[in-house]
Amino acid sequence: MFNRPKKIMNIKSIQQKSKQVKPADKKGAFENVPKWAPVAVLTFTALLYIRALYNGFANWDDDYYILNNPFIRDFSLNGVKAIFLSFYYSNYHPLTTLTYLFEYTWCGANPFLYHLSNVLLHLLNTWLVFKVAEQLSGKKITALVVSLLFAVHPMHVESVAWISERKDVLYTLFYLLSMLVYLRYLKSGYQTKHYIGVLLFFVASLLSKPAAVTLPVLLIALDAYKGRKINTRSLLEKVPFLLLSLFFGILAVLSQKAGKSINDFSLSYSFAERIFLFTYAIAFYIVKLVVPFSLSAMHYFPNTHGGAFPWQYYASLPFLLFIVWLVTKRNLFQKEIVFGVFFFLITISVMLQIVSVGSAITAERYTYVPYIGLFYLAGQWFSGIIQKPARNFAMVILLLFVIMFSCQTYARIGVWKDGNVLFTDVIKKNPDYFHGYWIRGNVKSKKGDLQGALHDYNKTLEYNPKYVTCLIMRGDVRNKLNDYKGALQDMNLAISLDSTIAEAYNNRGMANYGLGNIKSSILDYNKAILLNPGFAMIYNNRGSAYDGLGDTKLALLDYNKAILMDPELAIAYNNRAVLKAKTGAISEAIKDINITIKLTPDYAEAYGNRGNIKAMQKDYKGSFEDYNYSLKLKPNDGKVYYNRGVACLYLK
């Protein structure tokens, strides 16, 4: 009897202990992630990136990929075949070009749909990052942290807000799908259907951007992380992936060589300096992961002027050695850390400019996939916190980082508004590099700001007086400003530096024509055609020169040739219309001038010419309306005022 209460006491104490032990399930405290949490991440990301939908074209590659890309203007079987069988602008990414083809067919050169597609792809990638991280870790909180950081990190803005980086978000989509299906392949006991799925998504990723070549090595890392034995079978099944990587890697090199884009800046540095370039690149991406400030569309190779590197380059090596020492000293070789670091290093490896393409040592867009590995480390660390005070502290830290990243991201999206804003920012961050001025000059020239373009080209040539491409562009602007002597000087210098560039002879031909040296201009156009027989504009310009000599037959032949080569060359239709009107072929002239206006609705001269042709038909009311519209577009055209005055007289 006396023992009974004792038994009850024991039961109570056991119950109390069990209540205390129950929170031992603290590992699951973070796992109570509501089902709506991933949707909240996607919604927040969508709201953050709405600003991108109001941006225009960056005029940095966007003009080549969208505005002037002949491959996206032919929506036919032959057109699609040409996309898959051709290099374009030093690249081979036919699936990406195919998306541009659909968009251009749907909305032409309206930037809204292109930006919308990029944002939607980023949202899809964010959801896939969540699913991949969840499959890797088995923890929803890890997946939520990884996907949130991926979604809002400002280093990813370049991949999303830049239309030309469609290849980045598109290849990532298929890359993540390959990973997700591969994880199912491992879980299902190596089912063939999943293996085929991984292979197909991999091919799609390669066709979107060659950076996908890293996937086979990453699959081996996934095997090791998920506890699969690395043996002959597991390696043999990677052989098709490796062969595809090799094939597309060769294609990438060939496309870069075809476009003359491989320009190894690193070779101009000593061996020791190249080591610091390499360590700086890795350190740059690690530092920007945590403190993503001073972001720029361009991060140039250091301009040493024969002196030393900036201090950051020398500090990068001890910085990386310190990280290695820290990991070794603290014995941090846990599976999670090793996998996250290897994920980062494997996927960033092809972006480290070992053989440099372009003039940038690093680029923010290169982190779009690699940062997933480092975000995964953060997610696993976060989900592993057990104690409540530490958990609350971690929540505050995460929230602060998300707020900081989101503010930075919102600001960076605005910088990508257009080429002028973007490269004004680049110049601000890199005032001693001529490249930013040159690109901004190109943007201003295309927008008709000729004085602004001339200022930027002058600034470029202050830094690099023998920059042939800039001399050619400045000569073109000077021609448009009727400074034919200045243009002639620029072209003579450009040709003395490089006599193989057709545009230089074309621009010199225009300068000679403007100075009244018509026969000399024809000689220049002939040379330009020899160097680049596919350059439609040269035929148009030579046609104008023949017309100036009164040789209407040769002029008409050249205009016809120009239009045959480029059916959207509006100026050639305009010039042919004027020529036909002079020879009495009025109805044909009207057809040509109407095509001109359809192709370029803001072409002031075309409206003036149509007014002249209508006046020849005694349609003075129609000519009056065209003169009005021409003057609305170009208010300072004296000839059009005179012609409108004549029309007014006839209209009494």
JOKA-V251365 format. One record per helix or strand of 2 or more residues. SS is the DSSP state (H for helix, E for strand). FROM is the first residue (numbers start at 1). TO is the last residue. If there is no record, write none. Layout:
# JOKA-V251365
SS_FROM_TO, SS_FROM_TO
This chain:
# JOKA-V251365
H_2_31, H_37_54, H_62_67, H_70_72, H_77_84, H_94_107, H_111_137, H_140_152, H_154_161, H_163_187, H_192_208, H_210_225, H_232_236, H_239_258, H_265_268, H_271_290, E_299_300, H_311_329, H_335_351, E_360_362, H_364_383, H_388_415, H_419_429, H_434_446, H_450_463, H_468_480, H_484_497, H_502_514, H_518_531, H_536_548, H_552_565, H_570_582, H_586_599, H_604_616, H_620_633, H_638_651
